[in-house]
Amino acid sequence: MSTTQAPAPAPTIRNAGTTPTTPHKLFVNIPVSDVQRSIIFFETLGFTFNRQFTDATATCMLVGADAYFMLLNRERFASFSKRPTGDARKETNALFSLSVNSREEVDAFVKKAVAAGGSHAADPQDHGFMYGWSFYDPDGHHWEVMWMDPAAVEAGPAEFESAQA
């Protein structure tokens, strides 16, 4: 006997918008087994690093105008949390998504990541208004590279799809 459940209602949003009320800088901290290897890998993908926040245990990768990844060796990373550090090669606790300017850039980025020592995470996903592909970095962290049609970004995916039908 099967029962059909009604879809869950959409969550209530009280502060809707497309820009933050209060802008913040975003710092994402991830553990890596070898800081230098991580620098070489991500430099190959075109990222830059801030020397002021780099030492033998950590580095600061610049991702966007106000978005940064702190790549910390496992011991340094562990000093920031009371919980055990997970193993990204065995479990996924986060997906890191980066946007690029075209479908071709998605493919080129992932191919470059795999050639530089990463590995494929999943097959490419084509949703019409959005295209993405993913890879694992040398430490097993899951990175999504995606492109979204600018018209879909402006209208919202549902409105874009209904206008295309």
ZISULNOR-V436191 format. One record per residue. N is the residue number from 1. OMEGA is omega in degrees with one decimal (999 if undefined). D_LAST is the distance of its C-alpha to the last C-alpha in Angstrom with 1 decimal. Layout:
n=N omega=OMEGA d_last=D_LAST
n=N omega=OMEGA d_last=D_LAST
//
This chain:
n=1 omega=179.2 d_last=36.5
n=2 omega=176.6 d_last=33.2
n=3 omega=178.4 d_last=31.9
n=4 omega=179.3 d_last=28.3
n=5 omega=175.3 d_last=28.0
n=6 omega=178.1 d_last=25.7
n=7 omega=178.7 d_last=23.6
n=8 omega=178.0 d_last=25.7
n=9 omega=177.7 d_last=25.0
n=10 omega=178.6 d_last=23.7
n=11 omega=177.5 d_last=26.8
n=12 omega=177.0 d_last=28.2
n=13 omega=179.0 d_last=28.3
n=14 omega=-179.6 d_last=31.0
n=15 omega=-178.8 d_last=30.8
n=16 omega=177.3 d_last=27.1
n=17 omega=176.7 d_last=26.5
n=18 omega=173.2 d_last=25.4
n=19 omega=-178.0 d_last=28.9
n=20 omega=174.8 d_last=31.9
n=21 omega=176.9 d_last=34.4
n=22 omega=-179.9 d_last=37.2
n=23 omega=177.7 d_last=36.4
n=24 omega=168.2 d_last=38.0
n=25 omega=-180.0 d_last=38.7
n=26 omega=175.1 d_last=37.4
n=27 omega=177.1 d_last=39.8
n=28 omega=-179.8 d_last=38.8
n=29 omega=176.7 d_last=41.9
n=30 omega=177.8 d_last=41.7
n=31 omega=175.4 d_last=44.6
n=32 omega=-178.9 d_last=45.4
n=33 omega=-177.7 d_last=48.2
n=34 omega=-176.3 d_last=49.2
n=35 omega=-178.2 d_last=48.4
n=36 omega=177.7 d_last=49.3
n=37 omega=179.2 d_last=47.2
n=38 omega=177.6 d_last=44.2
n=39 omega=-179.3 d_last=44.9
n=40 omega=-179.6 d_last=45.1
n=41 omega=-175.2 d_last=41.8
n=42 omega=172.0 d_last=39.8
n=43 omega=177.2 d_last=41.6
n=44 omega=179.4 d_last=40.4
n=45 omega=174.7 d_last=36.8
n=46 omega=179.6 d_last=37.6
n=47 omega=175.4 d_last=38.6
n=48 omega=-175.3 d_last=41.7
n=49 omega=179.1 d_last=44.2
n=50 omega=-178.7 d_last=46.5
n=51 omega=-178.1 d_last=50.1
n=52 omega=-177.1 d_last=51.3
n=53 omega=-179.3 d_last=49.6
n=54 omega=171.4 d_last=50.5
n=55 omega=-177.2 d_last=53.5
n=56 omega=-175.2 d_last=54.5
n=57 omega=-173.6 d_last=52.5
n=58 omega=172.5 d_last=49.3
n=59 omega=-178.5 d_last=47.1
n=60 omega=-179.9 d_last=44.4
n=61 omega=-179.9 d_last=41.3
n=62 omega=-175.8 d_last=39.4
n=63 omega=-179.5 d_last=35.6
n=64 omega=-178.0 d_last=34.4
n=65 omega=179.8 d_last=36.0
n=66 omega=-179.5 d_last=37.0
n=67 omega=-174.5 d_last=36.2
n=68 omega=170.9 d_last=38.8
n=69 omega=172.0 d_last=39.5
n=70 omega=178.2 d_last=43.1
n=71 omega=-172.8 d_last=44.0
n=72 omega=175.6 d_last=47.1
n=73 omega=-170.4 d_last=49.4
n=74 omega=179.6 d_last=49.5
n=75 omega=179.1 d_last=52.8
n=76 omega=178.4 d_last=51.7
n=77 omega=-178.2 d_last=48.4
n=78 omega=-178.6 d_last=50.4
n=79 omega=-178.9 d_last=52.6
n=80 omega=-174.8 d_last=49.7
n=81 omega=175.8 d_last=49.0
n=82 omega=179.5 d_last=51.1
n=83 omega=177.6 d_last=48.7
n=84 omega=177.6 d_last=48.9
n=85 omega=179.3 d_last=46.7
n=86 omega=177.6 d_last=44.1
n=87 omega=-176.8 d_last=43.7
n=88 omega=177.4 d_last=40.3
n=89 omega=-176.4 d_last=41.0
n=90 omega=-176.3 d_last=41.2
n=91 omega=178.2 d_last=38.8
n=92 omega=176.6 d_last=35.8
n=93 omega=179.1 d_last=36.2
n=94 omega=170.7 d_last=33.7
n=95 omega=-180.0 d_last=30.9
n=96 omega=-175.5 d_last=31.2
n=97 omega=177.9 d_last=27.9
n=98 omega=177.0 d_last=28.1
n=99 omega=173.2 d_last=25.5
n=100 omega=-169.8 d_last=25.7
n=101 omega=-179.1 d_last=24.2
n=102 omega=174.7 d_last=22.3
n=103 omega=-179.2 d_last=21.4
n=104 omega=178.1 d_last=24.6
n=105 omega=176.1 d_last=26.6
n=106 omega=-178.1 d_last=25.4
n=107 omega=-178.8 d_last=26.8
n=108 omega=-178.6 d_last=29.9
n=109 omega=-178.2 d_last=30.7
n=110 omega=178.3 d_last=30.6
n=111 omega=178.4 d_last=32.6
n=112 omega=179.1 d_last=35.1
n=113 omega=-179.9 d_last=35.5
n=114 omega=178.5 d_last=36.2
n=115 omega=-177.6 d_last=38.6
n=116 omega=177.2 d_last=40.4
n=117 omega=174.5 d_last=41.2
n=118 omega=177.3 d_last=38.1
n=119 omega=-179.8 d_last=36.3
n=120 omega=177.5 d_last=32.8
n=121 omega=-178.4 d_last=31.5
n=122 omega=176.6 d_last=28.2
n=123 omega=175.9 d_last=26.0
n=124 omega=179.1 d_last=23.2
n=125 omega=180.0 d_last=20.0
n=126 omega=179.9 d_last=16.7
n=127 omega=-178.9 d_last=13.8
n=128 omega=179.6 d_last=11.6
n=129 omega=-177.6 d_last=12.2
n=130 omega=179.8 d_last=15.7
n=131 omega=179.5 d_last=18.3
n=132 omega=177.4 d_last=21.8
n=133 omega=-175.1 d_last=25.0
n=134 omega=178.9 d_last=28.2
n=135 omega=170.8 d_last=32.0
n=136 omega=173.8 d_last=35.2
n=137 omega=-177.0 d_last=37.8
n=138 omega=177.6 d_last=41.5
n=139 omega=176.7 d_last=42.1
n=140 omega=177.9 d_last=39.2
n=141 omega=-175.3 d_last=37.0
n=142 omega=179.4 d_last=33.2
n=143 omega=175.2 d_last=31.3
n=144 omega=174.3 d_last=27.5
n=145 omega=-173.7 d_last=26.3
n=146 omega=173.6 d_last=22.8
n=147 omega=175.0 d_last=20.6
n=148 omega=178.1 d_last=17.6
n=149 omega=-178.5 d_last=15.5
n=150 omega=178.0 d_last=17.3
n=151 omega=177.6 d_last=14.4
n=152 omega=177.5 d_last=13.5
n=153 omega=-178.5 d_last=17.2
n=154 omega=-174.0 d_last=17.3
n=155 omega=-170.0 d_last=14.5
n=156 omega=-174.5 d_last=14.7
n=157 omega=-177.2 d_last=12.5
n=158 omega=-179.8 d_last=10.9
n=159 omega=178.7 d_last=10.2
n=160 omega=-178.4 d_last=9.0
n=161 omega=-179.2 d_last=6.4
n=162 omega=177.8 d_last=5.3
n=163 omega=-179.4 d_last=5.6
n=164 omega=-175.5 d_last=3.8
n=165 omega=999 d_last=0.0
//
